[in-house]
Amino acid sequence: MATAFVGGAALGAAFGEGFAVLHVTVKDVVSKARMFKPILKHLESTLDRLAPTVNEIKQSSEQLDLPEVETKRLVEHMEVGEKLVLKCLKIRWWNCWFKLYYSPKLKELVEEIVRFCQLDMQVHSTRNVLRTLVNVNVNLQKVDSIVDRQRVLCKVRDPPDFTVGLDMPMKELKTLLLKEEVQLLLLTAPGGCGKTTLVQMLCQDDQIRGMFGDNILFVNVSKTPNVKVIVQNLLNYKDMQPTFQIQCDEDAIDQLSQLLNHLSPNPILLILDDVWPGSESLPEKFKFDLPNYKILVTSRTAFPRLQFTYHLKPLDDVDAMTLFHRSASLHDENSYIPAEEDAKKIVRGCGGFPLVIKVIGGSLRRQHEVVWHSRLMKWSDGQFYFSSDTELLAHLQKSLEFSDDKVIIKECFMDLGSFPEDQRIPAAALIDMWAELYKLDEDGIQAIVNLQELNIRNLASLVMARKDASEVKSYYNEDFVTQHDILRELAMHQSSQESIGQRSRLIINISGNNLPKWWTEQKQQLINARVLSISTDELFSSRWCNIQGSKVEVLVLNFHTKNYTLPEFVEKMDKLKVLIINNYGFFHSKIRNFQLLGSLPNLKRIRLEKVSIFSLCETLVPLKSLKKISLFMCNIGKAFENCKIQVSDAFPNLTEINIDYCNDLEELPVGLCDIVHLKKISITNCHKLFALPEEIGKLVNLEVLRLRSCTDLSELPDSIRSLHKLSILDISDCLSIMKLPKHIGELCNLKELNMKGCLRLRTQFPESIMDLEQLKLVVCDEERARLWEPIKEFLTELKVEVAEKDINLNWLPK
């Protein structure tokens, strides 16, 4: 199978031929080499699934510009692999040494082929590549696709690990749903009864999955549904573009009809979760005369106009007690075990509502006996039936009792109400808020501890990405919080106990241009809030009334429009320390009145999400107090270069900048390198970033440089040798980096280096790496770990951690 390499087409042909020969050889040997049957079966299965992808690479090789060195190397390895597979036939069963020797080599071959195809996908993928691998284009579309799918929650989430009392309701609901005459089915129960969890269990059922397959579509409708947004979500989820611009609800319904006809005649299940009173006509709009098309609606209200309804009942005493025991950790030997009658008394007071049981149980987890007895005295009202959400909220308030040393946890819980319903709350945004409001540490460790406490008490759900050792205490950009809508209402309810002007936390939700009556009645509405949150929808025209918020320290602005005007009253918020701007619409939003920020003498942190920024400093007045800028999914353009004064003069005391998923960032602005106070730079998932300026060496106070998943970044400038205070360097998943800087050894304070997923970094490290005497931890994959083995003899305190391999085949076409 000798091969000559000439150009992209020849590389593709050689790769395809090598793969085909190996594939055929494995299929021929797998049934004959009994001793190696498991590993060969795995190899055969992998090659079967990779075959369509390899064919795509082969057919498109002229356009792909395949990496020559890696392709040649892999073809050679496949030739060796073919011989290795044939040798398996000759090894007898008693020769265990050969099995130990050959099995890892076969496994390495499997992983190398997968990595190559995965690398090819990552470097050349398009918007559809994760599902089809048909079109090969640029990383920008891949990033858009991944982020959109994270944001557009049209995929049913998995149910919680532990559920109780829902098996029989699930069977009954399934039986009713699958009846031929049922096209639209309503699942109803009060809030906190487990409707969404029951739907999640239903969608995990083998019969339901077998029938509907990938055509289970989940939409969280919420209190103020928008048909255009719902349909756009569904189109995005199924990788379809609208055939014309959606201008109104009628256009949206027309597009939905086209989508469903495209999926038909395969069975389709559309789930409309959390439909509120006043929106009962919405499911009717989504009805179409299609075979095997069904709609499942969940709501707290039983809508009489819907013919088929399933009523989910609260838990019975046995199931309620089981859930309470688990929520309160009564199985834990370190927990106080109450008398059975006392436990029953508490459970009876929860009315069989799973959410209430979990929250009440979580509030008692590992509490002292005295606390239990104190709570029992207060909760001595016995059986309690929640006839309304108001009564439910009143009962949930019982869980918000914290000891004096944890009273801040309650404040943190109420802060979660500052973000919109059914949206993920970035942990990084909460870290910014709480660092200033409650003087928590800058690195966010205590904020995460607080979120974990809320998670333990079942008041919120903290979702943390898998972390390597170097990230556990320093990187939270991928972590987020979700919250049941009843708990969000509880947070808002707790924040609204005082009059508007006296609240320490003012949360305003605006539908259309309907500002609250209290706001329009007075020309100069005076408020004493420290936290002000204003949420608007896509119909809002940015016509603001005035507010005097001289005490506001945190301002959260949530919106959905393509154009957004900062309210004029921001200019007078002299105590404002944190500004968080979140665009939840589909398109990037242009922000007007950005120059108002020049009037804020105490502004320390700015976080912008999904906005287009012309200039970060539109005045001649520097933001002297600004310490941190975070840009997530923003169009940066020349936002730094367009400042009316030099960047270093505009932000003279900036110490941290985070840029994540900003698709148009190609080069780090040179001006940033003049901000000598910078300590942390984090540029992640910016796939077009291809270079860092040589001037980065001027950042002599830089301690953290994080460049993870910048797939086009090909090298680090030699000037980083001057960063003598740098302690953390993260280049993980920088697929194009092929070597480390020659003088990297001059980073005399470097303690942690994360280089996992640097698949092209295969050459020996520069000699100077022996001088990294402070280096304590390296995170990498197995291949890079082997390069570190001889170096560990000189750097005796160095620990090389092999990161968990994330080689999976989920990205292949199904």
N, C-alpha and C positions, 0 to 999 in steps of 0.2 A: 504493500500500500504506500509506496514511496510517492512523494508529492512535490511538485515545484510550485513556488508561490509567485504569482505575477498579478499585482493589482487586486482591487477589492473583489471583483468577480471570481478570480482564481482562489482567493482566500475563502470566499463563501463556498465555492465548489469543493475545496479541500476539506473544509469543516463538515459540509454535508456528507461527503463521501466517507470520511472517517467515522462519522456518527452512524451512517447506514451500515457499514461493515461491522462495527461494534455491536449494533442493535441485532443484526442477523446472527452474529456469533453467540451472543448471550441467549437468544431464543433457542438456538440449537443445543446449547450446553446445559441449560437450566434443569432439564429433566434427567440429565445423565450424571451430573456431579452431585450426588446426594449430600456429601459432606458440606458443600457450600450452597446448598439449595436456598436457605433463608436469604443470604446476602445477594445471591443471583436473582432471586425472585423480586427482591426490592429493586435491584438494578434494572431488571426487565420492566417492572411497573413504572419506574421513573422515566426510562427511555421511551416507553409507550406514550406517556403524557407529554414528554418533551418533543416528540416527533413533529407535531404541527408547528411548534415554535421554531424548531431547527429549519423546517421547510420554508417558513417565512423569512428567516435570516438568510438562507441560501438564495431565495428568489430575489430578495431586495439588497443583496450584498453590494451591488454597484453604487447604490445610494447611501449605504450605511457607513462607509468608511470604517470598516472593521479594524480594531486595534491589531496591528500586524504581529507584534511580539507575542501578545497573549493568544492570538489565534493559532500561530505556528506552534507555540508551546503546547496548547491543548490538543492540536492534531497529533503531535508527537506522543503525547500522553495517551491518547486514544489508541494509537498503534501499539504502544506498550500494553495498554489495557486489553486489547484483543488477544495478545500473546498470553497475558496473565489469565484470562478467562479460559483459554485453551489448556493452559497448564493445570487448571483445576480438575480436568478430566484424568490427569495422570497421577494425582495425589491420592493415596489410599487412606482409608478411614482411620487407620491406627496412627497416622503421622500427624499428631496434634500440633507439633511445632510449626509445620507448614501452614496449618490452618490459622494459627495465631499470627503468622507472618503475612499471609496473603489477604486475610479478611480486612484488616485496616487499609491495605492498599486499594482494594476494591471499593471500600467505603469512601476513601479520599477521591477516587476517580468519579464516583457518583456526585460528590459534593462539588468537585471542580467544574463538571459539566453544568450543574444547576447554577453555580455562581456565574459562569460565563454567560449563560442565557439571561440570568437575572441582571447582570451588569449591563448586557446589551439592551435589555428592556429599560433599565433605569436611565441610560445615557441617551437613548434614541426614542423614548416612548412618546405617545401622544395621549390625548384625552381619553381615548378608548382602550389603551393598551392593556390596562389591568384586567379587562374583561375579554378582549378579543385578539390583541396583538396583531391586528390587521394593518393599521396605519403606523408608520414610523416617522416621528417628527422630532419635536423639541421637548425639553424637560418642563417648560412652562406649563404646557397643557396637562402634563402628568400631575404637577403640583396642584393646579386648579381642580383637577378631578378629585384628588385625594381629599383636599380641604373641603370641597363642596359636599362630598359624601359624608364627611364627619359632621358638617353643619346641617345637612338636610337629612333629618332622621326619618327616612321612609322605610328603613329596614327595622323589623321588629327586634327589639333587644331580647336577650336571653332572660328568663325569669330568675328571681333570686335563688341562691343555692338552697335555701331552706323555705319550704312552703308547707302549710298545714290547712286541712279542711277544704281544699279546692279540687281534689280528685273527682268526687262525684259531680260537683257543679260543672267541671270541665267536660265530663262525659255527656251530661244532660245538654249543655250548650252545643256540643258538637252534633249530637243527634238532631237537635232542632235546626241548626244551621244547614245541615246536609239534606234536609227535606226538600223535595223537588219544588214545592210550591213556595218556599221561602227564598226570596231574593234579598230582602232587607230585614235585618234582625237587630233589635235593640237590647243591649245588656245594660241593665240599670241597677243602681244601688247608691246609697249615700256616699259622700266622699270618704276615702280611707277604708273602704270595705274590701279592696283588692280587685277591682274591675280590670285594671291594666295588667296586673299580674296574671289574672285568669286568662286574658287574651294571649299573653306571652306563652303561657303553658299550652294553650290551644294550638298555637303556631308551631310548637315543638312536637306535637302529636304526629306519629308516623303516618296515620291515615290522611291527615290534613296536609302534611308536607308532600306526601306521595301524590295527592290530588292537585294541589295548587303550585307546587314546585317554587320557582323563582317569581311567580306572579302573586305573591302576598305583599301588598302595598300598605304601609302604615303611615297614617297622617295624624299628628297631634293637632287637633282643631283649636282648642283653648277658648278663652272668653271672647276674643274679638277676631273671629275667623276672616280670612281674606282668600276668596276663591282663586284669584290670580296667583297668589303666592303658593297656595296648595297645589295647583296644577303645575306650576313651574317646578316645584319640588319633585313632583312625580315624574315629570319629563326628565329632569336631571338624573334622578335615580335610575331610570331606564335608559340613560345615555341617548336621549332623543332631543333634538332641537325643535322648537316650534316652527311651523311652516310659515307663520307670519307673526308680527309683534303683537303680544297680548296687551290690548288697551283697556278692556273692560271684562266684566264677568262673563258676558256672552261669548267673547273670544276665548276665554279660558275653558268654558264648557265645550266649545267646539274642538279645541285642542285635546281635551281629555277624551272626547269621543274618538278622535283619530288614534290616540295612544291605545285605548282599550280595543279598538278594532285591529290595531297592529298586533296586540298580544293574543287576541282571540284567533281561533276557536279554543285555545287552551284555557282551562278554568282560571278564573281571576277572583281573588279575595281582596277587597278594599276595606281597610279598617279605619274608621273615623273615630278617633279616641278623644274623649272629654268634650262632647258637644254640650254647650250651655243652653239654658232657657233663652228663647229668642232666636235661636239658630236651628230650630227643629225643621225648618224647610230645607236646610242645607243638604241632608241625605237625599231628599227627593230630586234635587238638581243633579245628583251624581248617578241617578238611575238611568240605565240604557237597556234596550231590548237586545241583550246578547245572551247566547247560551252559556250556562255554567259561570255566570257572573254574579257574585254575591257581595253584599255590603253588610259589614258588622259595625254597629254604632255603640259606643259606650257613653253613658251620661248619668249624672246624679239625678236627673229628672226623668220620670216615666212619661213619654210623649204619647198622648191618646191617639194622635193621628197615625202612629206607626202600628201596623196590624200585629206583628209578631214581636213579643217581648219576653225576655228572660230576666227574672228578678233574682239577683244574688243576695242571699241572706247572710246576716252576721254569723260569726263562728259560734258553734255550740260550746257548752261549758268545758267539755273535755279538750277540744281543739284549742280553745282560748287559753286554758291552763298550760297546755303543751307549749304554745307560743310564748306565754309569759315566762315560763321556766327558762326558755332559751334566751329570751331578750334580757332577762335579769341575771343571766349566767348562774342560775341556782344549782347547776351541775358542778360549778367550780368550787373546789374545797376551800378556797379562800373567801368565798362569799358567805354572808350571813344567810342562814336558812330560816325563813319565817315559819310560824305555825301555819299548818295547812289551811285553817279557817281564815287566817289573816290574808293569805295569798288569794283565796277564793273571793274574799271580800273586795280586794283590789280589782281582781279580774271581772267580777260582776259589775263593778262600777265603770268598766270600760265598754260595756254594752256589746261585746263581741266584735268590736271594730279592730281589725288587725293593726292598722296604723296607730291607734290609740294604745293598744296593748304593747306594741314595740317601743313606742316613745316613753310610756310610763315605766315599762320594764327597764329600758335603757337608763332612765333617770335614777333608778334604784340599784343599778349594777354595782356590785362591790362596795355598797354603802354600809356604814356602821349600823348596828342594831338600833341605836338612838335615833338615827335618821329615819329608819323604817317606822318606828313607833310614832315619831313626829308626823310623818306623812299620813299614817293611818288615822291619826286624830283629825287631820284636816280633810281627809277624803272619806269621811264617815257617812256619806250620803247614800251609800248602798247602790241598788240598781239604778242605772241612768240610761234613759232612752233619748237618742239624739234625733229630735224631730226636725232640726234645721242645722245648716252649717254653722250658724251662730252658736248654738248649743255645743256643737262638736268643738269649735274653737275654744269655747269657755272651758271645756273639760281638758283640752290639750294644754291649756295654760298651766295646769298642775305640774306638768313636766318641766316647766321653766323655773324650777327652784334650784339655786346654786349656792354653794357655800361661799363665804366672804372672799376666799382666795380664788374663787372661780367665777366671780360675778362678771368678769370681762367676757366669758364664754357666751353669756346671754346677750351682751352687746354685739358680739360677733355674729350671733344667730340673727339678730334683727337687721344687721347690715346686709344680709343676703337678700332681703326684700328690695334692695336698691337695683336689682337686675331683673330683666323681664321674665315673665312666666315661660316655662318650658325651654329655657336657653341654658346652655352650659356656662358656668361662671368660672373664668380662668383663675386659677390659684394665684397667679402672678398679680392680677388686679387687686385681689384681697390683701396680698402681702403689702402692696403699695398703700392701700387705705389704712391698714392696721399699724403699719410702721409709724405713720404720722398721728393717727387718732389716739393710739394707746402706747406709743413709744416702744413698740416691739423691735426686735433686732432687725438690722438691714438685710440680712441674708435670708430671712423668711422662715427660719427654723421654728420659732415660737408660733408663728402664724399657722404653720402646718400642724403643730401640736394642737392648737386650738381647733383646727378643722377635724383632726382625728378624734378629738373629744366630742365634737358635734356628730361625727360619724358613729361613734360608739353609742351615743345616746339616741341614735336613729332620727336626729333632727335634720340631717343632710347626708348626702352620699358623696364621699371623697373618692375620686377615681385617679389613681396615680399610675403613671407609666412605669414599666419595668426599668429599674435603674442599675447601673454598674456601681461599683464601690466609689468611684470618683464623683458620682452624681448625687449620692444619697443626701448630702447636706448642702447642695449648692445649686441644683438645677430643677426648677419647678415649672418651666414654660409649657410642658406637655400635660400638666396635671390640671384637673378641673373639678368643679363641684356641681352636683345636680340636687334638685329639691322637689319633693312632692308639692303639687300646687296648694294643697291644704296647709302644708307647713309654711309655704311662702305667705299665704294669707294670714297665718298665725303671726309671722314675723311683722307683717304690715299692720296687723291688728294691734300688736303690742306697741308698735311705734306711734299709733294714732290715739293714745289714751288722753292726751292733752289737747288743748285748743291749737289751731293751726300755727298761731304766732309763737307758741311756747314749746313746740315739739323740738327735741334735739335731733330728730331724724325726720325729714319731710320727704315723703315719696309721692310724686305726682304722676298719674297716668292720664294722658290726653288722647281722646279718640277724635280723629278729624281735626277740626279747629275749635272744638268745644272745650274751652278752658273752664276749669272749675269756677263756680259762681263766686266763691270767696275771693278768687284772684281778680276777677273783672270788676268787682264792686268797689275796690279801692285803687286809686291811682298809684299809691306808694305802699304796697303790702309789706309790712315789716315782719321779718321772721328771725327767730333765734337759733335756727337749726345749725348744727355742726356738719351734718351730712344732708345734702340736697340731691335728690334723684328725680330726673324728669324723663319720662318715656313718651314718645310720640309715634304715630303710625305713618304709613306712606301717603296719607291724605293731608298731613299737616303742612301748612304753608309758611311756617316760621314767622308767624305774626305773634310777637310776644307782648304780654303786659309786663309792667315793671315789678320787680321784687327788690326789696332792700335786704340783702343777705350779708351783712357786714361780719357775721360770725361764722359763715360757712367755711369749713376747712377742706371738705371733700365734695366735689361736684361730679355727678355721674349723669351723662347725657346719652340716652338710648334712642335710636331712630331707625327709619327704613328708607329714607328718600335719597335720590341721586344728588340733590343739592340741599345743603343744610347751613343755616345761618346761626352763628353763635349769638345768644341773646345779649343785648347791650348791657343788661344789668351785671354781667360777669365782670365788666370793667371796674365795678365798685366793690368787688369782693376782696378786700385788702388782706384778709386772713387766709385766703385760699391756698392750700398746700398741694392738693392732689386733684388733677383734672383727668377724668376717664371718659373718652368719647368712643361709643360703640355703634357701628353701623351694622344692622342686622338685615339689610336689604341684599338683593342679588348683585347689585353693581356698586363699584366704588363711588363714594360720595365726595363731591367737592365742598370744602368747608369755606364759608365766607366769614368775615370779621375776625380772622385769626390774629389780626394786629392788636385785638383787645388784650391779648395775653401780656403785651408789653407794659400793661398798667398794674400787673400783679406782683408786688414786691416780695411776697413770701412763697410763690409757686415753686415747689420742689420736685414734683413728679408729674410727667405727662404720659398718658397711655392712649394711643390712637389705634383703632381697629377698622380696617377696610375703608380707608379714606384716601383721596388723592391730595397730595400736598404740593403746592407750588413753592412755598417758602416756609421754613420753620421759624423765621424771625422776620416779620414784615415791618418792624419799626427800627428806629435808630437807638432804641433803649434796650440795653442788655438785660437778660433774665439772670440776674446775679445770684439768685437763690436756687436756681434749677440744678438739681443733682442727677436726675435720671430721666431718660427718654426711652419709651418702649413703642415700637412700631410693629403692628401685626397685620399681615395681609394688606399692606398699604402700597400705593403707587408713589414711590419716593421721587422719581424723576431727578430733578436738580434742586431738591428742597434745601439742601445744605448750601449749595453754591449760590442759590438765589437770595440768600439772606442779605439784607441791606447793609449789614456790616460784616466784618470777618467772623467766621464761625467761632473762632476762639474768643472774640470779643463779645459775641452774642450770648455764649454760654460759658463764661469764664470759670465757673466752678462745677461744671458737669463732671461727675465721677463714673457714671454708668450709662451705657447705651445698648439697647436690645433691639435687634432687627430680625423679624421672623416671617418667613413666607412672603417676602417682598420680591415679587417676580421681576421687577425691572431694575433691580440693583445689579450692576455689572462690575463696578469698581468701588471700593471704599473711598469716599470723598477725601481728597488730600487735606482739606481744611481741618478735618477732625484730628489730624495728627499734630495740630498746634495746640490742642486742649490738654495742657500738660498735667491737669489734675485727674484725667481719666484713669480709673482703676480697673474697670471691667468693660470689655467689648464682647458682645454675644451676637454673632451673625449666623442664623440657623435656617436651614431649608431655603436658602436663596440660591436656586440652581443655576442662575445666570452669572453669579459672581465668579469672575475668572482671574482676578488679580487683586493683590493688596499693594498699596504704594510703598516704595522704599522708605518714604518719610515716616512709616509706622515706628521706625527705630527711635523717633523723638519722644515717644510716649514712655518716658523713663519711670513713671509711677504705675504703669500697667501691671496688674496682678493676675488677671484672668483674661485669656483670649480663647473664645469659644467659636469655632468655625464649622460646626457639625453639619453634615448633609449639604454642603456646598459642592455639588457634584462636578461643576466645571472648573473649580479652583485647582490649578495644576501644580502650583508650588508656593512655598513660603519665601518671602524676600530674605536675603542674607542679613538685612538690617535688623532683623529681630534679635540678633546677637546682642544688641544694646539694651534689651529689656531685662535688666538685671534684677528687677523685682517680680518678674513673672513667676507665679507659683503653679498655675494651672494652664495647660495647653490642651485644647480639645479639637482634634481634626477628624473625629470619627465620621465614617461614611463619606469622606471626601474621596470620591472614586477616582479622580484624575491625578491625585498627588502620587508621584513616582519616586520621590526621594526627599529626605530631610535636608535642611540647610547645612551647608558644610561646617559652619561655626556654631551649630546648635549647642555645643558644649559650653559656650560662654553664658548660657542662661543659668547663672550660678545659684539661683534660688528656686529653680523648677523642682516641684515636688510631685506633681501628677501629670501624666501624659496619657490621653485617651486617643488611641489610633485604631479602634476596631473598625472593620469594614473598609479599610484603605486597601482595596484589592490589588491595586497596581504598585503598591509599595513593596517591592520584592528584592531590591538590591541591598547589598550590605550597608549598614549604617556608617556615617562618617566617623573617622577616628575620634573626633572631638567628643563624641557621645560618652566616652569614658570619663570625661571631666564633670559629668552631671552628678556630683557627689551628694547633692540634696535630694535627688530623685528617689522617691519611696514607692511609687505605684505607677505601673504601666498597665493599661487595659487594651487588649488587642485580641485578634483571633489566633488560631493554632499556628497558622503559617508564619505570622509575624512573631509569635512567641518563640519559635525556633531561632529566629534571628537574635533574640535577646539572650539566649542561653549562654553563649561565651561571655557576654557583657556582665552577667550576674556574678561571675567569678571576681570581677573587679569592684562592682557596686554591690557589696555584700548585704546591704540593708534593703535592696530593691526587691519588691514583690511584683511579679508579672501575673496578672489575672486574665485568664482566658474568658472572654465574654461568651455568654450563651449564644450558640449559633441560632440564627433566625432563618435558616434555610428551609423554606417550605414551598409547597407547590400550589398555594392558594391563588397565586397570581396567574396561573395557567388557565386557558379557556376550558370551561367545564364541558 
